[in-house]
Amino acid sequence: MIYRLLALNIDGTLLQTNGKIHKSTKEAIEYVQQKGIYVTLVTSRSFPSARKVAKALKIKSPLITHQGAYIAGNETKPIYVKRINEDITYDTIRFLEALPCQIRLVHEQFSLANKLKLNNHLLAKTVFTTGDPVFYSQQFVSSLSEYLHDQPVSPPKIEVYFEEKQDLKDAKNALGNMFTEIEVIELDSLRLDIVPAGVSKLTGLTYLGNQLGIRRSEMVYIGDGLDDIPLIEAAGLGVSMWNANFEVKRASDWVTRSENEHGVAYMVKEHFRKQQPIEFLRKMKIIKK
């Protein structure tokens, strides 16, 4: 099979546990792009945060961000945007505020979160180290619902961080029964992402593929999270990181090394060295476009 698109998750995949991108990973992405392979990022991160990573990797193509709710190469000219309705956002926040959790509305231009004393130190670190650029406005308020009552917001995504696993399960079930206008995505046992109905990383990647004329069977996807499973299963070649959960590995065609063992670089060089450049394949009329 000839693959024309490489899609990558960011956290736990491209980034090492220290938050940095290894030199070998940058070289691998440059290598595959030189072969004419289209490279994109598919992430739950905000667009400004993903663009920061893309710049470090010299990826200039549109990025699939906010769990697929915001696809853009340039912030001023997004290819696709879907937002949570202002009223649904307000009602969702009102419900979540009854639970001990950190709530973060993630807009493409800013984020807005509730002030909450976090007993879980790891959770606090997760919330406050999101990789957002310096110029990305992050505001904390004592009551999100009061703020939204006066200044409504229609975000592409809401992030929710819990301290207790049972609270996450209860919230996920309740929200699923209360609203048909949103999707509730479980990233791990303590983190939910809430996006507009019909939105997911997979729908985002499919949409971009349709725009480019690239079928899912011609795509390689590399990820590590529970929300990456649908993409790993749908791609022509689905790859999981060694640091991924068992469920993620079970869904994949290939398990590469961990993020700290440069798994992306290993997989890319191991596979794509066998594939001729896209331009050569066109000249040989092996592929038509």
N, C-alpha and C positions, 0 to 999 in steps of 0.2 A: 504494500500500500504506500502511496505517495502522500505525505503530509504537507499541507500548505500553511497551517496556522499552529502556533504554539501559544497556549494560554497558561498563565501562572498565577497561583495564589501568592500573597505577600508574606503574611506572618506565619512562621513555622515552615515556610517553604523557601522563599528567596532569602529571607533574613535569618541570620544566626540568632542564637538566644541572647547575644549581646546587642541585638538590634542593628548590626552592621551587615553589609553585603560583601562577601569575600571576593577578592580579585579574580579568582577562577570562575566565579559565577558571572561576573561582568564580561570576562573573555568569552565565555560560552554563549551568552546572549548576543554578543557582537558577531561571533562565528556563525550562529544560525541565521542572523539577519543578513549577513553577507551572502548566504546561500539563497536569499530571496524568500525566506520563510517569514510570514507575517507574525509579529509577536505582540501580545497584549497582556494586560494584567486584569485579573478578575478578583475583586476584593470586597470585603465589608467596609473597608475604610472610606473616608470622605474623599471626594475628588482631589482637593488640594494635597492631602496626605499621599494619595496614590501617585499623583503627578510628581511629587518630590522623589519617590522611588524610581519612577519611570525616567526621570531626568538623569539620575545616577547611572541607569542602565542604557541610556541613549535610545530609549524607546519613544518614538514620536507619534505613534498611532493612537487612535481613540482607546480609552480605558473604560472598563466596566466596573463601576464603583457603587457604593451605597447598596451592596447586595444585588446589583442589577437595576436599581431604580434611576441611576444617573450614568449615562454613557457619553463621554466627551473626549475630545482631543484638546479642546480649548474651552475654558470656563464660560466665555461669552457666547459660544456657539455650540451648545450641547446637541448631540445627535438624537438623544432620547432622554426624556425626563418624565417620571411619574411620581406624584406626591400624595401624601396622606392628607385627606381633607381636613381643614381647620377644625371643624366640629368633632370629627372622629379623633383627631389628635388631642383635643381638650378632654373628651370623655375618657380616652385611654389613659391619659395622665392622671385624671381624677381617680380612676380605679387603682393605678399603680402606686399612688401616693399613700394608700392604706397599708402598703407592704414595706418592710425594711429593705429598700433597694436604691441603688444609684440609677437615676434616669437621665439620659442624655439625648436631646433632640439634635440630630446631625443634619444640618443644612449644608449646601455646597459652599456657602460663604461664611458660615459661623456655626458654633455649637452652643447649646444652652442646657445647663444641667442644674439639678437640685443640690443644695448644700446638705450633706448627710455625713455624720460621723461614722466612719467605716471601722468596724472592729477587726475586720479581716485585712491584715497588712498587704497581703498579696493582691487582694481586690483593689485596694487603694492605689497600689502601684499600676495595676492594669488600667484603671480609669484615668489616671493622671499622666500616663506615658503612652499616648496614642499615636505618636509619630506625626502629629499635626505640625505644619510649618509655623514659624514664628509669627507670620502675618495673619494667620487664621485665628479669628476672634473666638475666645472661649469665655463664656460668661456663666457665673454661678449665682443662683437666686434662692432665697429661702423657701419660696413656694412657686413651683412651676405653673400650677393651675391659676394662681392669682395673676401671674405675669401674662399668661396666655389669654386670660379674660380681657385684659386691657390691650394686649398686643398679640393678636392671633398669628400663629406660624403654621405653615404647611410644609413640613419637612419630607424629604425622600425616605428618611429612616429614623427610627428611634432605637437607641441601645439601652438595655436594661441589665444591670449587674446585681446579682443576688449574693447574700452571704450563706443562705441555706438552700440546699437542693430541693427540699419539699416546697419551698416558696415558689421556686421557678416552675415546678410541675403544676402547682395550683394555679399560678398566673397564666401559664400557657393554656391549660384546659378552659379556664374561665374566659379568657380573651377570645379563644376559638369559638366559644358558644355565644358570646355577646356580640361579636362583630363579623360581618361577612366582607367588610371593606378593607380588611387588613390580612396579611400573612404573618404568622408568628414562627420565626426560624430559631431553632435551638443550636447554638454554636458549641456549647459544652454544658456541663451540669450546673453552671452558675451564670450563664450568659444567654440572653435572648436578643434577637434583632427583630424589630417590627417594621414591615414595609407595606406598601399598597398591595391590594389583592392582585394576584397574577404576576407579581414580581419575584424573581429569584436570580441567582447567579446564572443558572442554566438558561432562563428565558433571555437574559441579557446577552450571553454568548451566542445563542441562536440568532438573536436579532442582528448582532454585528456580523455574524457569518452570512446571513441573508443579504445584508448590505454589500458585502464583499464578493458574493457569489461563491462562498466556500461552504461545503457541506460538513456536517458534524463528523462524518466518517473520515474527513480529511484533516481533522484536528487532533492535536495532542494536548491533554490537560494534565497539569501537575499540581497536586494539592495535599493537604494534611488534615483538614477539618471535617466535621460531620456535615457541614453545609456544602462540602466539595463532592460528596458522594454522588449526587445526581449528575454532575459534570463528568466525573470519572467514569461512570457507567455509560453515559451518552457519547463520549468522545470516541473517535476511531482508535485511539490509544490512551487509556486512562492510567495515570501513574500516581502512586502515593509515596509519601516520604516515610522513611523508616521510623520517624518519631510520631507518626500518625497512630490513632486508635486502631484496634483490631478490625472494627467494622469498616473503616476506611480502606485498610489494606485488603480486606476480603473482597471489596468491590472493584479492586484495581486489576489491570492486566500486568502491571510491572510495579515492583516495589524497589525504589532506589535508596541510596544512603540517606542518613539524617541531615538536617539543616546544618549541623556543625561539622559534618563530614562532606560538605559540599555536594549534596545529593542532586541538585539541579544540574550543576556543571557535569557531574559524572554521567547522568542520564542523557543529557543533550549531546555530549561528545560521543558517547557510546552508540547512540542511535543515529543521529543525523550525519555522522561521518560516512555512513553507508548510502546516504541519499544524494543524488546529483543536484546541483543548483537548479532552481526553478526555471531560470532562463534557458539553461541547456536542455531541460526536459521539454520546454516549449519549442525550441529549435528542432528537436528530434521528433516533434509532434506526438510525444508521449502524453502530454497534457495539452488541452486546446486553449486554455486561457490562464 
